[in-house]
Amino acid sequence: MFPFPRRRKLADELRRFFGREPHELPIVSRAFLSVDLPNLQIAVDEYVRDHHAAARALDLSSIGA
């Protein structure tokens, strides 16, 4: 019926990762200038590499932040 598989909602991802309901978690935010985004990506990539961690994009964006 639907041409695309159901995509997980952000709340589902947060619940799976933290093992708690998202509304129980504190709200934390950090704004970055667009010119700083490449450096942020480099920092995340290096953290993942140095800590043998895993990371994946959730396709989350904020407009007007």
C-alpha positions as CSV (number, residue, x, y, z in Angstrom):
1,M,0.0,0.0,0.0
2,F,2.8,2.5,0.9
3,P,5.8,2.7,-1.4
4,F,8.2,3.5,1.4
5,P,8.8,1.6,4.7
6,R,7.7,3.3,7.9
7,R,10.4,5.6,9.2
8,R,11.0,5.7,12.9
9,K,9.9,8.8,14.7
10,L,12.4,10.8,16.7
11,A,10.6,9.9,19.9
12,D,11.1,6.2,19.0
13,E,14.8,6.7,18.5
14,L,15.2,8.6,21.8
15,R,13.2,6.0,23.7
16,R,15.4,3.2,22.3
17,F,18.7,5.0,22.9
18,F,18.0,6.4,26.5
19,G,15.7,3.6,27.6
20,R,13.2,6.2,29.0
21,E,10.3,8.1,27.7
22,P,11.4,11.3,25.9
23,H,9.2,13.6,28.0
24,E,11.2,12.5,31.1
25,L,14.4,13.8,29.6
26,P,15.7,17.4,30.1
27,I,15.5,19.7,27.2
28,V,19.0,20.8,26.1
29,S,20.0,22.8,23.1
30,R,23.0,24.4,21.5
31,A,23.0,26.8,18.6
32,F,25.9,26.8,16.1
33,L,26.6,29.3,13.3
34,S,26.4,27.7,9.9
35,V,30.1,28.4,9.3
36,D,30.9,26.2,12.4
37,L,28.9,23.2,11.1
38,P,31.9,21.6,9.2
39,N,34.0,21.8,12.4
40,L,31.2,20.3,14.4
41,Q,31.1,17.4,11.9
42,I,34.8,16.9,12.1
43,A,34.6,16.9,15.9
44,V,31.8,14.3,15.9
45,D,33.7,12.1,13.4
46,E,36.9,12.3,15.5
47,Y,35.0,11.4,18.7
48,V,33.4,8.4,17.0
49,R,36.8,7.2,15.7
50,D,38.7,7.8,18.9
51,H,36.1,6.1,21.1
52,H,35.3,3.2,18.7
53,A,31.7,4.4,18.9
54,A,28.9,4.4,16.3
55,A,27.0,7.3,15.0
56,R,24.2,7.8,12.5
57,A,22.2,10.7,11.2
58,L,18.6,11.0,12.1
59,D,17.8,13.6,9.4
60,L,16.7,16.2,12.0
61,S,16.7,19.8,11.1
62,S,15.6,23.0,12.6
63,I,14.4,26.0,10.6
64,G,14.9,29.5,12.0
65,A,17.1,28.5,14.9
